[in-house]
């Protein structure tokens, strides 16, 4: 008996990166099954197909993997390649889908959200190119969840996912693989591991904080085992179901332990952190924090120093809220620069079409066309390779970059768990006033234009509207506002603030001080604090 009657659950609409809800919601009888069956149906079924399966080790991940395996078997899948222990970082899963020519994959993660019985869980479907499902597919999944009346699931004992090797579930092959090896091998092909081994041999010091999340085993294998960094270079290296109580989001607020060390008197040369599923990164030098937007720009300017990109970049892309720092690099290199909505899936078409080699988001995500996901450890290795090639520290590299291209002062202010009605009403009011803002003077700044961002994909012509609000000031400064699609309760309003300083003067200010006029102007225009009653943002990055 494999057919099970069911009824739709409300709210199973995938966000920018899959479906994320509280773990307890996913653990309801039939909830996970409904969403997985709807996903299988939306992609034309999985009969005869090869899938990849794994996740970030968070609570309920193993149980979810066992359920999905039984559903895949009942739906006629030919083979499922699953990470040992149901572990796979998101970029490693993307690599497996591509290298094994799988038809798609399911990733069990809520990314940078906390994990545990009272926290968050998520499921995301990736396509055959290794990238997140596009909006056409996620829309089809959601439509199916609203009408589903049965799901297919084999009645069978759980499988042993701790031992590498093959077994069968009915006619389906279950192949358990080392979750780290193929990814680490790929990194060794892209980067100059000989130069990096020399860097550590000469005494270069580093701290990698894996935040009790999935990159721990990957980081230990790459940095300590293959590159010879001293044992203990990687901290919080053991993935835990609740991330050890940590919030696995690599930003200065949540990775405060690393920040304290890097800003202290005994700081190592280089620091980095990654998130729950391994697709985000934070870069820190001794005494200096590197914003994700600046990191993307520096990587673009120096990519030719890395063996995998020695021939240069075909183009670059950034999400709309990400600062324009990389635009200036692209202009200098004479390559195309694309501005897309938030969500890695928008980069996939550009990479598949050969239009871009490098892309990034301000939300600590950077990656290239080696996979179709952002990749935290890849970004860390890019920085290490650049440091080795240039013989300069992080602070020196940043100073040189700003002298060359000018500085885009940048910060993100998050107002978390706002009442949804309050947030949507506030942005609805802004929408009604957009046209009237042009030409106004606010806090001594002239508004050049204001709009609600929409995107037409240059590859397939798909149109994405309602992607956030832009208030552009004369001189290259701007404010961007959008509601996040990654939370599981309430609404998170993200406010992105940017001011361009061309140099040579004014390149060393504190970012919050440099952005003070933009912050004040945004509050006057939108009235965030006045309308929400908040004294300020919950998180500043």
Secondary structure, 3 states (H helix, E strand, C coil): CCEEECCCCCCCCCECCEEEEEHHHHCCCCHHHHHHHHHHHHCCCCCCCEEEEEECCCCCHHHHHHHHHHHHHHCCCCEEEEEEEEECCHHHHHHHHHHCCCCEEEEECCCCCCCCCCCEEEEEEECCCCCECCHHHHHHHHHHHCCCCEEECCCCCCCCCCCCEEEEECCEEEEEECCCHHHHHHHHHHCCHHHHHHHHHCCCCEEEECCCCCHHHHHHHHHHHHCCCCCCCEECCCCCCCHHHCCCCCCCCCCHHHHHHHCCCCCCCEEEEECCCCCCEEEEECCEEECHHHHHHHHHHHHHHCHHHCCCCCEEEEECCCCCHHHHHHHHHCCEEEEECCCCHHHHHHHHCCCCCEEEECCCEEEECCCCCCCHHHHHHHHHHHHHHHCCCHHHHHHHHHHHHCEEEEEEEEEEEECHHHHHHHHHHHHHHHHHHCCCEECCEEEEEEEECCEECCCCCCEECCCCEEEEECCCCEEEEEECCCCCCCEEEEEEEEEEECCCCCCCCCHHHHCHHHHHHHHHHHCHHHHHCCCCCCEEC
